[in-house]
């Protein structure tokens, strides 16, 4: 996960800025997922979809770039881990 909290456990967060049709019950493609610890995942949902990009910026995370990089290496776990380590 990107924030290095939570002891290794993470929640997949679908970037809402890429949601299909945007709205309740809509989620983005798995291509637009970043791993977050549970507290960060809850916090980003609390700020709402309009403030999501600002939340990631304030935490020094380029979420779109991270999601693209991870998706490009799926399912190569070792390469995906190296990508995550670059963002920590």
N, C-alpha and C positions, 0 to 999 in steps of 0.2 A: 504494500500500500504506500501511498505517496507521502504521508505525513510521518511515517516511522513510529506511530503510536499503536497501541492495541496489542502488542505482543505477537505480531505476525498474522492475526486474524484480520480479515478485511471484508467489506461489503462492496459489491459491484455497483457503481453509480452510473446510470445512463444519463448522459448529458442532455438536459431538457432543451437546450438551444437547438438540438438536432431532432426533436421529436416529430414524428410523422403526424401532420394535421394538428399538432399542438393542442393540448387540452386534457381534461380529466380522463384518466385511463389510457392515455397515449404514452408510448415510450419510444425512445430512439432505438435504432438498430444496434445490435451488440457490437458493431464496429465503433460505436461512440461510447464505450465504457471505460471508466477509470476506477482503480481500486482505492477505497477510502476506509479508514478505521470507522467503527460504529459511531463514535461521537462526532467525527467530521461529517460522516454521511447524514446523520440526523441534523446537524447544523446547516448543511447546504440545502437540505429540504426546508428547513425553517425560514431561510431567507427568501425563498420563492424563486421561480424560474427567471423572472426579470432581473433579479440581483445575482443569479448564479455566476455569470461571467466575472462580476466584480468580486465575489467571494473567492473564486479561484485565483484571481489576480492578487488579492490581498494576502493570500497564502503562498504566493510565489509559484503557482502551478499553472503551466500552459496546458490546460486540460485537453484542448483539441489536438495539439501536437503529440501529447502523451498517448491519447487514444489511437491516433493514426499510427504511431510507432509500434504500439503493442499489437494492433490488428495486423500490421504488415509482417510481424514475426509469429503470429498464431499458426500452428500450435507448438512452436519451438520454445519450450519452457525455459531453457537456459538463456536464450537470447532475450526473452521477455523479462527475465530476472535482471539481466544486465541493463536493460532499458530502465527498469524501475530504480535500480541503484543510481543511475545518472540523475534521477529526479529527486533523490533524497538529499 
